Amino acid sequence: MCERVDADWGALVTTPATPDLPTCYFAFPGPLRDQLVAAVLSGDKTSTTGLLDDYARDGEPLPAVGDRSVVVDSADRPVAVIEVTDVRVLRLGVVDLDHARDEGEGCDSVAAWRAGHEEYWHGPDYRGYVGDPEFTVDDDTLAVAERFRLVRRL
């Protein structure tokens, strides 16, 4: 899933190369987004994970196989088009190593993947987004594990 943390999630990006495609934001603008976008462009990142509650919070439908979106960098420049190839709703406690590796963040274990994601979800930016300074996730937190393919660079 493209992280649903920007107020403009779902906004349409209209350029000659990408008419009427929704925008995909990975993380918040800054170093993490830049790292994730670079991993998408290199082909190292082919999966992503978001929290199921974010869809309800943002009033957005779950992604579906075949959905396409425009990935933007920290400067909100369109850089790629991706297409969803698989979507699973699951507990965080059952995320598998293949999914963790395919997130392209260099994790060699589910524990490392989980630690990095908890740092993000428990960080001030995300807690500010959900409006809860004490927000935490656990093994039973429902997540959306999404796989995608790079359709083209822009």
N, C-alpha and C positions, 0 to 999 in steps of 0.2 A: 504494500500500500504506500502510496505517497503520503507522507506525513501530513496530517490535517492540522497544522499549527499556525498557518498564516490566515489572517482575516479574509484574504482574497481567494481562499481555496475554492476551486470550482469556477473561478473567473475564466472567461474565455480569452484565449490568446489568438488574435487575428492578425496573421501575417500572410503574405502570398503563399508561403510554404506550409502553413498550418492553419487553414481556415477553420474556425469554430471548434477547436479542440480545448478541453479543459486543461488547466495548469496543474502540473505536478511539482510540489515543493518537497524536497528532502530536508528535514530538520529546519532549523531557523537559519536565516542568513548569517554567514560567517564561516569560520574554518571547517566546521563539521559538514555544512552543506557543500562547500567547495570540494572536500574530500570525497563525499558521496557522489557528487556529480561527475567528478573525474573517474571514479570507479565505474559509473554507468557508461561513460564514454569509452573507457578502455575495454569494456566487456567483463570486468571483474565483478560487477554488481548486477545480479539477475534476480534478486529477491529483496523483499523489504517487509518490515513488520510494523503494524500500527495497532493501537488499542481499539477494540470494538466500540467502547463507549464514545470514542471521538466521532464516530459516524452519527450517532444519535445527537450528540452535543452540537454538531455542525449541521444537522438536518440533511445529511448526505446519504445516498444509497451505497450499499456495498459495491465494490468493484466487481465486474463480471468479465469472464474470459472474452477477449476480443476488444475490450475497451482500450482506446488510445488516449494518450495525453502528452502534453508538451512539458518537458523537464526544463526548469529555469535555474540559473545560477544565482549567486548571492546578489547580483546586480539586477535581478529579474529579467535577464536576457534569455530568450529561448535558445536552448543548446541541443535538444534532441527530442525525438518522438519515440515513445515506448508503447508497447502493447501488452496487456495482461494475458498471461498464458495459463495461470492457475490461481485459485483463491481458496483458502481454507480458513475456517474459524476454529480456533483451538485454544486450549489453556496454555499459558506461558510455560507451565511445567512440562509440556510435552513437545516443545519445539525441538526438532532434531538437528543433528550435526550438519547434514547437507544444506538445510535451510540457513543455518548460522554461517557456514562457509560462503554460501552464495550471496550473502549480503555484502561481500567485497570489502570488509573492514579488517581482514587479516586474522580473524578468530580461528583458532585451531581446536577449540572445544566449545561445547554449549555453555559451560560455566563462564568462559571469557566473553562470549556473546551476551550472556545474561547480565554480567557485571557492567558491560558497556552500555547496554540498553537501560539498565536500572539507573545508571549515572545520568543518562539523558532524561528519563521519565521522573526521576527524583530531583532533577536540577531546577533552579529558580525560573528559567524560561518556561519549561513545561508546566511547572506548578502554577506559574502565573497564568498561563493559557487556560488551565482547568479551573483556576480560581480557588485553589486549595493549597495553602502552604505546607500542609502535612500529607499531601497525596503520596501514596505508595502503591506498588504492584506486588503481587505474590504469585505462587504457582497456579492459583485458580483464576487469576485475571484473564479474561477472554481477549484474545488477540486475533488480528487478521493477518495471516501469512500469505503474502502475494508473490507470485513469480511473474516476471515480465521479460520481454526481449527488446533489444534496441532495434527499432525500425530504421531510423536514419538520424544522422547528425545534422544539425542546422547551422 
